[in-house]
Amino acid sequence: MTKLEMSFRALEKTNPYWSSFTCLAVAIIGKDFGKMAIGQAFKNLVEKDDYDKKDKDVIVSNLVKLTSLKNSTNSKFEPINTGVYKT
């Protein structure tokens, strides 16, 4: 079990009402994981009904941004435009 998966499982256990995506996002914040590790974790740990398949690449790229976040309020993240809401 990888360090990322151990962190994910601990969050999942202590926060049973969180989605698997939320657990992964919180598990990687500020931990400097690589894109490949995040992509693999996303594939293996996040439930398929937690995201729309067509948004996977955008979601993973935003997770990569989260992993390098260091308690900064200036970080900019691109919202995922799924077409559900008009912008």
Residue pairs with C-beta under 8 A, 6 or more apart in sequence:
1 9
2 37
2 41
4 27
4 28
4 31
4 33
4 37
4 38
4 41
5 41
5 44
5 45
7 27
7 28
7 31
8 23
8 24
8 27
8 41
8 45
11 18
11 23
11 26
11 27
12 18
12 20
12 23
15 22
15 23
18 26
19 47
19 50
20 45
20 46
20 47
20 50
21 46
21 47
21 50
21 51
21 59
23 45
24 41
24 42
24 45
24 46
24 63
25 63
25 66
28 38
28 41
28 63
28 66
28 67
29 66
29 67
29 69
30 67
30 68
30 69
30 70
30 71
31 67
32 67
32 68
33 41
33 67
35 60
35 64
38 60
38 63
38 64
38 67
39 60
42 56
42 59
42 60
42 63
51 59
52 82
55 80
55 82
58 78
58 80
59 80
62 77
62 78
62 80
65 75
65 77
66 77
69 75
79 87
81 87
